[in-house]
Amino acid sequence: MADKRLFKLLPLITKIINTSLRMAYVPPAFKSSRVRPLIKKTGLDQEVMKNYRPVSNLLFVSKILEKAVDSQLERHISAHELHEERQSAYRQFYSTESALLHCMCTK
């Protein structure tokens, strides 16, 4: 049932994302979120504010747009070798371990 509804929504979602990318415009509704307190661990005193952390909920379409932009940007940066030579964060097949090994090997 949910699959059929999603299948019907896909063309509309695709059109929204492509229009946003083509016009280089993010609708204001995509930028706002609802911030709600969430208890850090079960069993903590719910009367103590420090036992909560803020969680912001965005519209799911804004998350899809963010992923589309990230994916296209990453492909472009990788294809044109625009990453900083020693950048390990947010790169596939790179990690803090690979950065540490690079530092140790260049000494």
N, C-alpha and C positions, 0 to 999 in steps of 0.2 A: 504494500500500500504506500509506504513512505517513498519507495523507489520510484513509483509511478508519478508521485507528486513532484519529486526532485527532477525527474526526467522532463516534466512539463515546464519547470522553472528554469532549466539550464539555458535555453535560448535567450530568455529575458536577462538572466544574470550575465551571460556572455556579452550581450549588447550593452549593458550598464558598464561593465569593466572596459570593453573596447572603446566606448564613447569617452569614458573618463581618461583613458590613456591617450586617445587621439587628440582630445581637447586640452590635455595637461591640466585637468581640473578635478579636484576632489570635492564632492558635495559636502557642505557643512555637517550634515547628519552623519557622515562617515567619520568625522573627526571628534564627535562627542561620545562620551562613554558614561556609563552609570557606575559609580564607585560605591561598593558595598563592603562593610566590614565582614571578615570571615575569621572565625575562631582558629587559632594556630594549631591547637591539638585538642582532641576529644578529652574531656575531663577537666580542662582548665576552667577557672572561675569566670563565668560569663559576665560578672559585674565589674571585672577589672579590665579597663580599656587596653592596657599594654598586652593583653592576651589575644588581641585581634590584629589582623593585617588587612590593608586595603586591597581589594580586588576590583579591577575595572573591567567591565563587560562592554565590548564594542559590538556593533552590528556585524553579523557574520559576513556580509557582503564587503565590508571594509577590510576584513581579514583576507578575503579572497583577492581583493585589489592589492593589498600589501604583498601577498605572495606572488602575484603576477609581476609586479614591479621588481621585486627582489630577484625573481627568476630571470627576467629579461636583462636586468642590470648585471647580474653575476655572469651570465653568458657573454655579454659584451666585454666586461672587464677581463674575463679569462681569455676570450678569443683574441683580444688585442694586447694581452700581457701587461695589463695596467695595474696589477696588484703590486704593492710594495714588496720588495724582494724578501724581506723577513717577516711579512705579515702572516701570522698563523691563525688569528681569530677569524671566525666566520668563513673559513675556507675548507672545502672538501679535501680530505686526506691530510690535513694539517692539524696539529694540536699543540698543547703546551709542551708535550714530550718532544715533539719534533723541533720546537723552538729551543728548548733546553739543549738538545743534542747539537743543534747548529751552534749554539753559544760555546759549548764545551769543545767542539771540534775545531773551532776557529781560534782558540787560544794558543 
